[in-house]
Amino acid sequence: MLRLSRTFTRLPKACVSSRLNTSRRMATSIAQSTSWKANAGKHVTLTALGAGLTTAGYLAFSNPVYSEAPAYAGTVEDPATNLVFPINLYTDNEWKRLIGLGVRAVTFINMNVYVVGMYMKGEDIGELRKLDGWKNFDKSKFLQDTGLAEQFLDQPYALSIRLVPTRATNTQHLRDGFLRLLMQRMKDQDMSEDEEREVLKAIQEFKSNFVSMRVKKDSEFIFTKTKEGGLKLVYEGKDFGTVQNPWLAKNFFMAYLNPKAPSSEAALHDIADGFERLMKEN
């Protein structure tokens, strides 16, 4: 659950195997070693993603660089890490409200990687209450299947994920984790050859937006699913580009809302609690 923290006085700163040979070259550019296998003629299986995508990437933290956590007016605290998140986030010249947050952890080595919080605009919360299935929101249903989350992400809402590393790292490690998630979601879905090609192109563009650099502990990434269906990346207030691909934007967020294999179990449950509260507000 979220725990209200002390109030700060400073406001936040404005922050697709491929079954065609032609697709293989594109896939190779994303993963160093990737094999494709047909499953019932439709599924794509990726069996290796290169040395940079291994679990060891999480362990390769070196040369720590620390910075002060940003201070905001009105915050909540993640109980696992004590990191504070703003209740209201100002990004893309608009305010968004916190739905829920939680830590992503590598449990078998007992290490927290980052804390993630999801935000949406107040007026979109009002519109969400009007949708069938959301008028009488059922948290248990939200946590059992993907229907409500899929419906939510299909709406033209501007949504943001604020991600804060719990330790010093670099963009390559974070990027490789995101690529694993996106590749897994791609593998699990039925796609035409054209769709596969377009998705791989978008993933490649997303990958290229991660400029190689060190990432400070407690620094801030903002990933935004735009109203038009793009995925925008901002780090410490600097815009690193937007990939205009609805599949990419939706599935990046779905990685955190998928009850079968969420990137953060804590975040999923806290987001479900947040939706339950917000759907009951007048």
Backbone bond lengths (Angstrom), bond angles and torsions (degrees), N, CA, C in turn:
res aa  C-N    CA-C-N  psi(-1)  N-CA   C-N-CA  omega(-1)  CA-C   N-CA-C  phi
1 M - - - 1.446 - - 1.522 109.77 -
2 L 1.324 114.97 157.70 1.441 119.20 178.78 1.519 109.83 -81.53
3 R 1.318 116.09 142.13 1.436 120.83 178.38 1.510 108.50 -119.37
4 L 1.351 116.47 122.08 1.450 119.09 179.61 1.512 110.53 -63.08
5 S 1.307 116.07 132.60 1.448 120.24 178.28 1.514 109.16 -103.80
6 R 1.298 115.50 178.46 1.444 119.25 178.89 1.521 110.01 -62.88
7 T 1.298 117.16 153.88 1.452 122.85 -179.14 1.510 109.97 -86.88
8 F 1.329 116.26 131.20 1.447 121.91 176.60 1.522 108.52 -96.60
9 T 1.260 116.52 160.51 1.449 120.19 -175.65 1.511 113.47 -99.43
10 R 1.353 118.16 -10.42 1.453 120.03 -177.43 1.520 109.96 -99.75
11 L 1.337 118.38 132.31 1.461 123.34 -178.63 1.515 111.13 -78.27
12 P 1.379 118.89 159.67 1.464 120.85 -178.97 1.509 112.24 -69.84
13 K 1.347 114.43 154.40 1.465 117.89 176.21 1.525 109.85 -85.89
14 A 1.488 112.69 146.39 1.457 118.90 179.06 1.538 111.19 -67.83
15 C 1.409 99.63 101.13 1.538 126.70 -170.02 1.679 107.92 -119.34
16 V 28.562 137.79 164.11 1.965 131.46 162.71 2.887 98.48 -167.99
17 S 6.016 146.43 152.09 1.324 68.51 -156.39 1.344 80.37 -53.62
18 S 1.597 101.84 161.10 1.415 75.75 -174.62 1.496 105.48 -46.49
19 R 1.313 114.81 144.69 1.449 116.51 178.63 1.504 110.44 -77.71
20 L 1.265 120.55 -7.19 1.458 124.37 175.35 1.509 109.51 -109.08
21 N 1.323 115.59 139.69 1.466 118.82 179.09 1.510 111.97 -60.65
22 T 1.341 116.20 -30.31 1.465 119.13 -177.64 1.508 112.33 -64.88
23 S 1.343 118.17 -21.75 1.462 120.38 -179.28 1.509 112.69 -82.43
24 R 1.355 116.82 -20.96 1.457 119.13 -172.29 1.516 112.85 -65.41
25 R 1.357 114.73 -35.16 1.464 116.34 -179.67 1.514 110.60 -63.64
26 M 1.317 116.30 -37.00 1.455 120.07 179.33 1.524 111.79 -67.47
27 A 1.342 115.64 -42.46 1.464 119.21 179.35 1.504 111.38 -64.93
28 T 1.352 116.44 -35.63 1.460 120.35 -179.99 1.504 111.45 -62.94
29 S 1.317 116.81 -32.98 1.464 119.75 179.60 1.503 112.10 -69.72
30 I 1.325 118.32 -18.16 1.454 121.71 179.47 1.509 111.49 -91.76
31 A 1.331 117.48 -39.95 1.458 120.55 179.94 1.510 109.15 -128.57
32 Q 1.305 117.84 139.10 1.449 121.73 -177.71 1.517 111.64 -67.68
33 S 1.304 117.52 -36.17 1.456 120.40 -179.00 1.496 108.56 -136.70
34 T 1.330 118.35 101.41 1.451 123.29 -176.14 1.513 109.84 -131.10
35 S 1.338 117.85 129.39 1.462 120.46 176.57 1.500 108.80 -117.49
36 W 1.321 114.99 143.18 1.464 120.90 -177.47 1.542 109.19 -113.11
37 K 1.310 116.37 136.70 1.470 120.64 -178.56 1.515 109.68 -137.93
38 A 1.323 118.99 129.96 1.452 121.93 -179.07 1.514 109.87 -72.73
39 N 1.315 117.23 138.77 1.460 123.00 177.52 1.514 106.52 -130.83
40 A 1.334 115.79 108.98 1.462 122.66 -175.04 1.515 110.73 56.88
41 G 1.315 116.92 27.69 1.448 122.22 175.91 1.503 114.99 77.49
42 K 1.346 118.53 0.44 1.447 119.00 -174.40 1.507 114.38 -130.23
43 H 1.332 118.13 -38.71 1.464 119.79 -172.82 1.520 112.40 -78.05
44 V 1.302 115.21 146.73 1.456 122.34 177.04 1.504 108.37 -107.16
45 T 1.337 117.19 129.39 1.455 120.28 179.89 1.510 109.70 -115.62
46 L 1.286 116.10 127.30 1.453 121.68 177.88 1.512 107.87 -107.98
47 T 1.336 116.78 118.25 1.453 119.67 -172.12 1.503 114.73 -99.80
48 A 1.322 118.33 -14.96 1.456 118.81 176.58 1.501 109.07 -151.91
49 L 1.269 117.31 146.40 1.444 121.42 -176.01 1.505 112.99 -125.47
50 G 1.340 117.50 13.81 1.455 119.45 174.67 1.501 112.60 92.23
51 A 1.300 114.11 157.86 1.454 119.49 -177.13 1.506 112.51 -59.52
52 G 1.325 117.13 -31.96 1.459 119.31 -178.48 1.501 113.65 -70.59
53 L 1.353 118.92 -15.26 1.449 121.76 -178.68 1.513 112.91 -101.50
54 T 1.301 119.56 10.98 1.451 122.37 -178.73 1.510 111.54 -82.00
55 T 1.326 114.29 165.74 1.462 119.16 179.11 1.503 111.88 -58.78
56 A 1.314 115.52 -29.08 1.468 118.08 179.91 1.500 112.24 -58.63
57 G 1.334 116.96 -23.51 1.455 118.83 178.04 1.506 112.70 -59.40
58 Y 1.339 116.11 -31.63 1.444 118.92 178.15 1.525 112.20 -67.87
59 L 1.332 115.34 -23.80 1.452 118.67 -174.03 1.523 112.93 -91.03
60 A 1.318 116.07 -10.19 1.460 119.05 -172.49 1.519 112.36 -86.74
61 F 1.297 117.00 44.88 1.444 120.97 176.47 1.528 108.77 -83.14
62 S 1.300 117.07 128.23 1.452 120.47 -179.80 1.507 110.04 -147.19
63 N 1.325 115.63 166.48 1.451 122.17 179.77 1.524 111.74 46.62
64 P 1.326 117.98 62.63 1.457 120.08 -177.26 1.526 111.75 -56.58
65 V 1.297 114.29 139.01 1.456 120.80 173.14 1.518 106.61 -127.97
66 Y 1.285 117.21 125.52 1.449 120.55 -174.81 1.522 110.92 -111.16
67 S 1.292 115.62 148.23 1.457 120.96 175.21 1.514 108.63 -138.26
68 E 1.296 116.36 162.13 1.455 119.70 177.73 1.515 109.91 -72.13
69 A 1.339 116.88 143.19 1.452 120.65 175.59 1.518 108.60 -67.41
70 P 1.346 117.19 140.84 1.457 118.76 179.79 1.513 111.16 -64.68
71 A 1.304 116.97 145.13 1.466 121.99 -179.78 1.516 109.67 -103.86
72 Y 1.311 116.74 139.03 1.449 122.17 -177.85 1.515 110.37 -133.81
73 A 1.316 115.85 158.02 1.459 121.61 172.69 1.518 107.91 -85.17
74 G 1.327 117.86 108.23 1.443 122.72 -178.96 1.505 111.29 88.24
75 T 1.310 117.47 100.44 1.456 121.49 -176.02 1.521 111.57 -133.19
76 V 1.341 115.38 163.39 1.458 122.90 168.78 1.512 106.87 -124.56
77 E 1.307 116.63 158.91 1.452 121.84 -174.73 1.516 111.11 -117.43
78 D 1.330 116.05 132.13 1.468 120.45 174.31 1.519 108.23 -74.23
79 P 1.327 118.75 120.92 1.464 120.50 -174.28 1.515 114.86 -66.23
80 A 1.358 117.87 -23.34 1.466 120.09 -177.53 1.517 112.74 -80.59
81 T 1.319 117.06 -27.49 1.464 120.64 -173.85 1.517 113.53 -125.49
82 N 1.328 116.55 -12.74 1.470 122.17 -175.68 1.520 113.56 66.66
83 L 1.323 117.19 13.09 1.459 119.80 173.53 1.525 109.25 -73.37
84 V 1.321 115.70 139.06 1.465 119.67 179.57 1.519 110.89 -98.65
85 F 1.315 115.76 141.72 1.459 123.53 177.55 1.524 108.93 -123.15
86 P 1.324 117.37 143.34 1.467 119.84 177.82 1.520 111.24 -70.10
87 I 1.305 116.47 142.66 1.461 120.70 174.22 1.520 109.79 -68.67
88 N 1.319 116.16 -36.49 1.461 121.91 177.44 1.520 109.46 -122.02
89 L 1.321 116.49 127.63 1.465 123.20 -176.03 1.519 109.91 -110.55
90 Y 1.328 115.86 128.11 1.455 120.40 177.41 1.522 109.21 -99.28
91 T 1.311 116.43 113.85 1.458 121.56 179.64 1.518 108.74 -151.71
92 D 1.340 116.53 145.72 1.460 122.06 -177.87 1.526 111.79 55.60
93 N 1.320 115.12 37.58 1.468 122.11 176.72 1.520 113.60 61.87
94 E 1.312 116.71 30.64 1.459 120.71 176.49 1.521 109.93 -152.93
95 W 1.317 114.92 157.00 1.457 121.12 179.81 1.513 110.70 -94.32
96 K 1.316 115.87 140.55 1.460 122.35 174.18 1.517 109.08 -128.13
97 R 1.307 115.89 151.77 1.464 123.07 -175.64 1.524 110.76 -104.95
98 L 1.314 115.41 139.48 1.459 121.00 179.37 1.523 111.11 -67.98
99 I 1.341 115.88 128.91 1.470 121.58 174.90 1.523 109.88 -93.42
100 G 1.322 117.25 -46.66 1.463 121.37 178.71 1.507 109.93 -175.28
101 L 1.345 115.08 165.46 1.460 119.96 -178.98 1.512 110.42 -147.13
102 G 1.333 116.29 167.05 1.461 121.07 177.14 1.510 111.20 -178.94
103 V 1.317 115.01 165.31 1.463 120.93 -176.44 1.523 110.98 -90.47
104 R 1.332 116.00 143.01 1.469 121.27 167.56 1.509 107.07 -96.91
105 A 1.329 115.88 126.31 1.457 120.88 -176.16 1.515 111.19 -128.37
106 V 1.329 115.63 148.08 1.464 122.06 170.18 1.520 105.32 -96.39
107 T 1.316 116.02 97.08 1.449 120.33 -167.01 1.523 114.15 -66.65
108 F 1.353 117.01 -35.67 1.468 117.20 -174.72 1.525 112.55 -72.09
109 I 1.317 116.77 -13.79 1.465 118.73 172.15 1.524 110.74 -117.59
110 N 1.337 115.40 9.99 1.461 121.75 174.36 1.527 111.90 51.45
111 M 1.331 115.50 53.60 1.447 119.70 -178.94 1.522 111.31 -130.94
112 N 1.315 116.03 128.71 1.456 120.74 172.98 1.527 109.01 -81.17
113 V 1.332 116.28 136.75 1.461 121.28 -177.09 1.525 111.13 -102.56
114 Y 1.318 115.48 -52.22 1.457 119.22 177.46 1.522 109.41 -158.92
115 V 1.319 115.20 165.73 1.462 121.66 171.80 1.518 107.49 -109.66
116 V 1.320 115.94 139.62 1.454 121.46 -176.92 1.523 109.48 -128.69
117 G 1.334 115.90 136.34 1.454 121.85 175.95 1.514 110.77 -129.14
118 M 1.328 117.39 144.09 1.459 121.69 -179.01 1.517 110.76 -109.90
119 Y 1.338 115.74 137.78 1.460 122.70 -175.92 1.525 111.23 -129.06
120 M 1.341 115.81 150.54 1.459 120.94 172.50 1.514 109.29 -148.23
121 K 1.323 116.30 161.42 1.457 121.58 -177.52 1.524 110.94 -73.56
122 G 1.333 115.86 148.20 1.452 121.17 -179.57 1.510 113.46 -58.58
123 E 1.332 116.93 -42.47 1.471 118.76 -179.20 1.526 111.66 -66.94
124 D 1.337 117.39 -29.74 1.464 120.17 177.11 1.526 111.27 -73.03
125 I 1.316 116.38 -30.92 1.464 119.72 174.02 1.523 109.03 -61.43
126 G 1.333 116.55 -42.68 1.460 120.77 177.28 1.515 112.28 -61.29
127 E 1.329 116.86 -41.47 1.464 120.60 178.30 1.523 111.62 -67.65
128 L 1.334 116.47 -35.73 1.466 120.45 179.64 1.518 111.13 -62.86
129 R 1.320 117.02 -34.80 1.472 120.69 179.98 1.522 112.28 -63.06
130 K 1.316 117.72 -20.62 1.463 121.67 -177.60 1.531 113.13 -84.83
131 L 1.334 117.30 -14.15 1.463 121.00 -175.76 1.522 111.94 -76.31
132 D 1.336 116.01 142.50 1.464 120.30 173.97 1.522 108.93 -59.06
133 G 1.297 116.03 135.38 1.454 121.57 -177.77 1.513 112.22 93.32
134 W 1.317 116.38 -22.47 1.463 120.27 178.92 1.527 112.48 -106.05
135 K 1.332 116.91 -20.57 1.461 119.77 177.93 1.521 110.13 -57.13
136 N 1.332 114.98 -44.40 1.471 121.57 176.77 1.525 107.47 -117.56
137 F 1.310 114.77 71.11 1.461 121.27 -174.17 1.520 111.73 -57.45
138 D 1.341 115.77 131.20 1.464 122.65 178.85 1.526 107.96 -114.12
139 K 1.306 116.31 104.57 1.459 120.57 -177.43 1.516 112.10 -59.86
140 S 1.322 117.89 -39.91 1.468 120.68 -179.20 1.522 110.77 -62.89
141 K 1.336 117.77 -36.88 1.465 121.38 177.54 1.522 109.92 -68.25
142 F 1.315 116.83 -40.98 1.465 121.86 178.70 1.520 110.90 -59.61
143 L 1.332 116.00 -34.74 1.459 121.24 -177.61 1.525 113.78 -89.84
144 Q 1.336 117.05 0.91 1.458 120.55 -178.65 1.521 113.83 -108.97
145 D 1.321 117.92 -32.97 1.467 120.56 179.47 1.527 109.29 -142.02
146 T 1.327 114.92 171.24 1.463 120.17 -172.37 1.528 113.88 -92.17
147 G 1.320 117.76 -0.99 1.462 120.74 -172.62 1.514 114.65 -55.32
148 L 1.338 116.48 -50.74 1.455 119.69 -178.12 1.528 111.81 -66.37
149 A 1.308 116.20 -40.98 1.462 119.47 179.64 1.522 110.88 -65.57
150 E 1.343 117.83 -41.98 1.458 121.13 177.64 1.525 110.27 -61.03
151 Q 1.317 116.84 -44.09 1.461 120.71 179.00 1.526 110.94 -61.73
152 F 1.302 116.32 -43.33 1.457 122.49 178.80 1.522 111.71 -59.26
153 L 1.329 116.82 -47.62 1.459 120.80 -176.62 1.521 113.15 -75.84
154 D 1.332 118.24 -13.55 1.458 121.43 175.65 1.527 112.31 -81.41
155 Q 1.328 116.76 -8.70 1.463 120.55 179.54 1.529 110.84 -80.64
156 P 1.322 118.18 153.08 1.471 121.08 179.66 1.520 111.69 -80.09
157 Y 1.325 115.99 57.14 1.456 121.16 178.99 1.525 109.91 -99.98
158 A 1.309 115.41 142.90 1.461 120.29 171.01 1.521 107.64 -85.86
159 L 1.331 116.51 115.48 1.463 122.36 -177.65 1.516 109.24 -121.44
160 S 1.307 116.38 146.85 1.466 119.92 178.43 1.517 110.89 -129.43
161 I 1.328 114.85 145.30 1.456 122.54 170.37 1.519 107.34 -114.86
162 R 1.303 116.18 123.13 1.465 121.60 174.30 1.523 107.44 -99.16
163 L 1.326 116.25 124.48 1.463 121.79 -176.17 1.520 108.94 -122.87
164 V 1.337 115.92 128.52 1.461 121.70 -178.01 1.529 109.44 -126.63
165 P 1.326 118.38 114.85 1.472 120.56 177.80 1.520 111.40 -63.39
166 T 1.315 115.66 143.79 1.461 120.71 178.67 1.518 112.67 -89.12
167 R 1.324 117.51 -5.87 1.455 122.57 178.63 1.522 108.74 -154.41
168 A 1.315 116.17 162.14 1.457 119.94 178.61 1.529 110.33 -64.59
169 T 1.310 116.83 139.71 1.458 122.28 -178.69 1.531 107.86 -152.82
170 N 1.328 117.14 -153.11 1.457 120.37 172.70 1.519 108.91 -145.95
171 T 1.324 115.23 167.18 1.460 119.42 -175.02 1.527 113.13 -64.59
172 Q 1.348 117.52 -29.53 1.461 119.55 -179.84 1.521 111.85 -61.30
173 H 1.324 117.27 -43.13 1.461 120.72 -179.00 1.525 111.69 -64.81
174 L 1.311 116.31 -44.91 1.453 119.32 178.17 1.528 111.18 -65.96
175 R 1.323 116.25 -44.75 1.464 121.31 179.62 1.524 111.64 -57.16
176 D 1.345 117.02 -45.53 1.463 120.51 -177.66 1.524 111.71 -64.20
177 G 1.320 116.73 -34.57 1.456 119.75 175.49 1.514 111.74 -64.05
178 F 1.333 116.74 -43.33 1.456 120.41 177.60 1.530 111.70 -64.36
179 L 1.334 117.24 -38.93 1.463 120.41 179.32 1.523 111.64 -63.84
180 R 1.324 116.72 -39.01 1.471 119.85 176.58 1.523 110.67 -59.96
181 L 1.316 115.64 -44.79 1.463 120.18 -179.15 1.532 111.20 -62.71
182 L 1.313 116.80 -45.84 1.459 120.95 -178.62 1.527 111.71 -66.98
183 M 1.330 117.25 -40.56 1.460 120.85 177.87 1.528 111.42 -63.76
184 Q 1.323 116.18 -39.25 1.464 119.67 178.75 1.520 110.96 -64.95
185 R 1.321 116.28 -42.57 1.460 119.63 179.25 1.539 110.19 -66.45
186 M 1.296 117.00 -36.40 1.466 120.44 177.16 1.527 111.06 -63.98
187 K 1.324 115.65 -43.02 1.469 121.28 179.80 1.522 111.76 -61.11
188 D 1.326 116.47 -35.46 1.457 121.93 -174.86 1.529 113.73 -80.79
189 Q 1.326 117.81 -3.29 1.463 120.56 -175.82 1.522 112.45 -114.42
190 D 1.339 116.08 148.43 1.464 121.90 174.94 1.524 108.51 -80.41
191 M 1.322 116.13 125.40 1.457 121.07 -179.64 1.521 111.07 -136.97
192 S 1.320 115.48 149.11 1.455 120.11 170.93 1.527 108.12 -76.82
193 E 1.322 116.13 168.26 1.464 119.43 179.87 1.524 111.47 -63.36
194 D 1.334 116.41 -38.58 1.462 119.46 178.16 1.519 111.33 -65.79
195 E 1.326 116.25 -40.37 1.464 119.37 178.53 1.524 111.25 -63.98
196 E 1.324 116.56 -41.97 1.462 120.30 178.15 1.523 111.09 -58.73
197 R 1.331 114.20 -43.62 1.460 119.40 -178.19 1.527 111.09 -63.41
198 E 1.319 116.11 -43.85 1.461 120.01 -179.47 1.519 112.03 -66.33
199 V 1.327 116.34 -39.21 1.460 119.65 179.70 1.521 111.08 -66.26
200 L 1.322 117.12 -43.49 1.461 119.62 178.28 1.523 111.68 -62.46
201 K 1.306 115.78 -36.94 1.467 119.81 177.10 1.524 110.03 -62.82
202 A 1.318 116.68 -43.31 1.461 120.56 179.54 1.525 111.39 -65.83
203 I 1.334 117.25 -41.05 1.462 120.35 178.80 1.525 110.58 -63.52
204 Q 1.326 116.16 -39.27 1.458 119.72 177.51 1.531 111.06 -62.57
205 E 1.311 116.69 -40.80 1.468 120.52 178.29 1.518 110.42 -65.86
206 F 1.320 116.43 -42.77 1.466 121.07 177.36 1.522 110.42 -58.95
207 K 1.329 116.27 -44.03 1.460 120.82 178.47 1.523 111.40 -59.80
208 S 1.326 116.50 -42.98 1.459 120.51 -177.04 1.523 112.51 -68.24
209 N 1.322 118.20 -19.44 1.465 121.02 178.36 1.524 112.62 -72.58
210 F 1.332 117.14 -15.80 1.456 120.64 179.30 1.526 109.54 -86.14
211 V 1.298 115.91 89.04 1.461 120.21 176.56 1.516 108.78 -63.88
212 S 1.338 117.35 135.67 1.462 120.62 -178.68 1.521 110.39 -66.68
213 M 1.296 116.24 120.84 1.459 121.13 178.96 1.520 109.87 -167.19
214 R 1.305 115.01 161.99 1.453 120.47 175.51 1.522 109.65 -75.57
215 V 1.325 114.94 147.83 1.456 121.47 -179.25 1.521 108.50 -120.39
216 K 1.297 116.38 125.88 1.450 120.80 -177.74 1.523 112.28 -77.58
217 K 1.281 114.64 150.13 1.462 120.43 169.46 1.526 108.64 -59.10
218 D 1.316 115.87 140.07 1.460 123.24 177.31 1.524 113.98 68.85
219 S 1.332 118.85 8.95 1.458 120.15 175.42 1.530 109.65 -78.63
220 E 1.324 116.82 172.93 1.457 120.54 -166.50 1.525 113.88 -123.94
221 F 1.337 115.77 122.15 1.470 122.89 168.43 1.526 107.85 -104.58
222 I 1.335 115.87 138.49 1.456 120.87 172.38 1.524 107.82 -122.36
223 F 1.337 116.78 117.48 1.462 122.74 174.51 1.525 107.35 -106.08
224 T 1.321 117.09 122.04 1.466 120.60 -176.45 1.520 111.35 -119.55
225 K 1.322 115.31 127.15 1.466 122.34 168.06 1.518 105.08 -85.14
226 T 1.320 117.05 109.69 1.455 120.12 -175.55 1.523 111.39 -74.63
227 K 1.308 115.34 163.17 1.458 120.70 178.39 1.523 111.38 -58.48
228 E 1.357 115.59 -31.09 1.458 120.76 179.88 1.530 113.05 -82.82
229 G 1.328 117.59 -6.81 1.461 121.24 176.53 1.505 114.78 98.16
230 G 1.318 118.20 18.77 1.450 121.20 175.09 1.513 111.43 -92.39
231 L 1.337 116.02 170.54 1.463 121.35 175.79 1.525 107.96 -122.16
232 K 1.304 116.07 113.85 1.463 123.52 -176.01 1.521 109.93 -103.96
233 L 1.332 115.64 141.07 1.459 121.88 178.76 1.520 109.74 -119.40
234 V 1.319 115.64 126.22 1.461 122.44 175.13 1.520 108.00 -128.64
235 Y 1.342 116.47 132.48 1.454 120.78 175.99 1.514 109.60 -124.47
236 E 1.303 115.62 122.59 1.461 121.83 -179.66 1.528 111.60 49.54
237 G 1.321 115.87 43.92 1.452 121.90 177.19 1.509 115.78 83.04
238 K 1.338 118.50 -6.61 1.466 121.86 -179.04 1.523 110.49 -98.51
239 D 1.327 115.82 128.78 1.462 122.33 -179.45 1.527 110.26 -78.36
240 F 1.346 117.40 118.49 1.455 122.60 178.95 1.530 112.68 -101.69
241 G 1.325 117.37 12.02 1.456 120.44 172.69 1.522 114.38 111.89
242 T 1.327 115.13 159.93 1.464 123.47 179.38 1.515 109.66 -123.34
243 V 1.318 117.21 129.45 1.468 122.63 175.31 1.524 107.22 -96.16
244 Q 1.326 115.77 117.56 1.455 120.37 -176.42 1.524 110.37 -86.91
245 N 1.324 115.76 76.91 1.462 121.28 178.92 1.522 109.01 -145.89
246 P 1.339 117.95 110.93 1.471 120.67 -176.51 1.525 113.73 -59.19
247 W 1.357 117.35 -36.51 1.471 119.19 179.34 1.516 109.99 -60.55
248 L 1.309 116.35 -45.99 1.459 120.28 -178.39 1.515 111.20 -61.33
249 A 1.325 116.77 -47.92 1.458 120.59 -178.84 1.527 111.29 -61.03
250 K 1.327 116.41 -48.05 1.461 120.09 -178.64 1.512 111.94 -63.05
251 N 1.341 117.10 -45.03 1.454 119.50 -174.14 1.516 113.28 -77.15
252 F 1.323 117.81 -23.87 1.462 119.45 171.51 1.520 109.66 -61.82
253 F 1.326 116.57 -46.84 1.460 120.46 178.81 1.519 111.52 -70.68
254 M 1.349 116.46 -36.10 1.461 119.90 -178.32 1.519 111.75 -63.70
255 A 1.319 117.10 -25.34 1.460 119.92 177.10 1.520 111.20 -59.37
256 Y 1.319 117.23 -27.13 1.466 121.01 179.43 1.523 112.74 -95.61
257 L 1.343 117.83 -14.69 1.464 121.46 -177.34 1.520 113.34 -108.94
258 N 1.338 117.78 1.05 1.459 121.93 -179.26 1.524 110.16 -80.75
259 P 1.332 118.92 110.76 1.465 119.99 -176.47 1.520 114.15 -67.21
260 K 1.352 117.67 -18.21 1.458 119.79 -178.54 1.520 112.09 -76.69
261 A 1.311 117.07 -34.08 1.467 120.36 -179.02 1.525 109.71 -155.07
262 P 1.326 117.11 68.45 1.464 119.23 -178.01 1.521 112.14 -72.20
263 S 1.312 116.04 146.61 1.454 120.03 176.35 1.514 111.59 -64.74
264 S 1.315 116.13 -29.16 1.461 121.25 175.83 1.517 108.43 -140.02
265 E 1.318 115.48 109.74 1.463 120.17 178.12 1.523 110.23 -61.53
266 A 1.318 116.09 -40.27 1.462 120.53 -179.25 1.517 111.38 -63.42
267 A 1.323 117.00 -44.29 1.460 120.57 179.82 1.519 111.11 -64.73
268 L 1.333 117.71 -43.03 1.463 120.72 -179.88 1.521 111.22 -57.62
269 H 1.317 116.89 -46.80 1.463 120.08 -177.92 1.520 111.65 -69.47
270 D 1.311 117.27 -36.49 1.457 118.81 178.93 1.526 111.19 -71.53
271 I 1.328 117.27 -35.72 1.465 121.05 174.75 1.521 110.44 -63.98
272 A 1.338 116.95 -41.39 1.475 120.70 176.71 1.523 110.34 -60.89
273 D 1.338 117.05 -43.14 1.464 120.31 176.37 1.522 111.08 -61.79
274 G 1.331 115.94 -40.65 1.458 120.22 179.39 1.508 112.65 -63.61
275 F 1.325 116.98 -44.38 1.458 120.12 176.95 1.523 111.10 -61.47
276 E 1.314 116.40 -40.26 1.464 120.00 179.49 1.520 110.95 -59.74
277 R 1.311 116.75 -43.36 1.472 120.23 177.62 1.520 111.70 -66.39
278 L 1.327 116.88 -47.41 1.456 121.23 -174.20 1.528 112.54 -67.83
279 M 1.326 117.76 -33.82 1.464 119.87 179.64 1.519 112.21 -70.71
280 K 1.331 116.45 -16.35 1.467 120.23 179.34 1.520 112.84 -95.87
281 E 1.314 117.19 -10.99 1.452 120.06 179.53 1.518 111.74 -69.50
282 N 1.296 115.58 149.98 1.469 120.89 177.48 1.527 109.53 -90.98
